[in-house]
């Protein structure tokens, strides 16, 4: 979708004003739905989780130090004779501890979000289905999050 801006502050911020004429610019505001996927029984078994919610949480919730230590101990047992794989897993676990996702209540079965350079990343689980919404409708996390949540509710209503 393109936005037409009239010469003035908005046009000056988003493009050039030439001879006081309207300039057609790309609209930097966007909402994208991506990564629609489904957890399978094989996923649950491979990751030793009892439910899709448990597996989803392991991917996004803030881990406690106790949970981190437990996962790390399990990795060390499984990858004992594979030092390169263990080193890679430890590096991934270290970066996992730096995740900044925050939970959102009353959206699907579970949802988490974070603000990054792109804007809002909202991940939603409903049943075994999960999807991601990327949204940047304003330069502020609060209002972009509100828009992303409303869009997710529309998607969930059609599921």
N, C-alpha and C positions, 0 to 999 in steps of 0.2 A: 504494500500500500504506500502510496506517495503522499506527502504532505505539501501543501502549498502555503508558503509563508509570505506575509506581506512585509515590505521593507520596514525595518525597525529592529527592536532589541532581539526578538527571536531569530530573525533572519541573520542578523549580525553574528549571533552566537553559533548558528548552524551552517552558515555558508556566506557567500558574497552577495552584496547588494550592488546591482549594476544599474546605474541611471534610474534608481528608484522603482525598478520593475520587480514584479513577483518572480521568485526563483523557486523552481520545483526541486525539492530535495527528497532523498530517501528518508523515511520515517525511522528514527533510531529506536522507536518503541516496538517491541515484539514479544510474542509469547509463542513458545515452541513446545510441542509435546513430542517426546522421544523415548526410546528404550522401553517400549512396551514388551514385556516378557512375562513368563510364567514359571514359578517354582515347580519342580517335579519331585516325585518321591525319591528319585535318584539324587537330586540336589540335597534333599534333607538327609538322606543316608550318608552321602559323601561328606557332608559338613557336620554330621552327628548332631542334628537338631531335630526336635520333636514336631515343630510346626513351621509354617511359612512365616508367622510372626516372629518366632525365635530366630530364624535365619535372617530375616529382614533387619531385626534389631542388631544382630551381630555385625551387620554391615554399616550401620549408621549411628547407633546410640553411643553415648560417651561411655567408654569402658572404665570400670573402677580398676585400681591397681591390682586388686585380688583377681578380677577377671583376666586382666592382662597376664598376670603371673601364671594362671591356670592354662591359658591358651599357649603361652610360651613353653611351659613344661610339656604339654601335649605335642607341640611341634618338635621339641628336642627329642622326645621319644620316637616319633614317627620318622624323623629325618636324621637319626643318630649317625648313620653310616653314609650320609650325603651332605658333607660339609658346605658345599657351594649352595645347595638348596636351602640349608638351614640358615646360612648367612643372608640369603635373599629374603627368606621368611622373617627373620629378625628385623631386617630393614623395613619390610612392609609393616610389621607390627609397630615399629617405632613411629612410622608416619601415621598409622591408624590411630595412635594415641593423640595425635595432633588434630584429628578431625574436629570440625566446629559445627557439625549439624546439631540443630535444636529440634526437640519434638513439637508437634502440633497436635492438640487434642481435637477429637470429633471430626476427623477427616479420614475417610476410609477405615480400614482396620488399624492402620498405623501410618504416620507420616512424619517426615523430618525435612528441615530446610536449612539452607545456609546462604549467606550473601558473599559473593566473590566479585572479581573484576567484571564478569559478564552481567551480573545482576543476581536474581534469586534462582537458586536451584532447589526445587521442591520434589521430593521423592515420595510416592504414595503406594501403599499396599492395600489391596482389597481382595480377599480370598487368597488365591495363589497368584493373582496378577499384580504386577508392579509397573509403574510408569514414572517418568520424570518430566517435569515441566520446568523449562527455562523461561524466565520472565524478566524483562527490564522495561517497565512502563513509566517509571519515574527514576530519578537519581537517588531515591531514598528507599532503604530496606523495608520500612513499615508499609508504605503504600504499594510498592511492588509485590510484597508478600500478600497483601490483601487481594490484589488482582490475580495472583497465581492461585491462591486458595479458591477464589470464586470460579476460576477456569477449571480447576480440578473438580470442584463440585458439579460443574456442568458435565464433565467427562464421566464422573461416577454415576450421575443420573441416567446416563445413556447405556451404562454397562448392564 
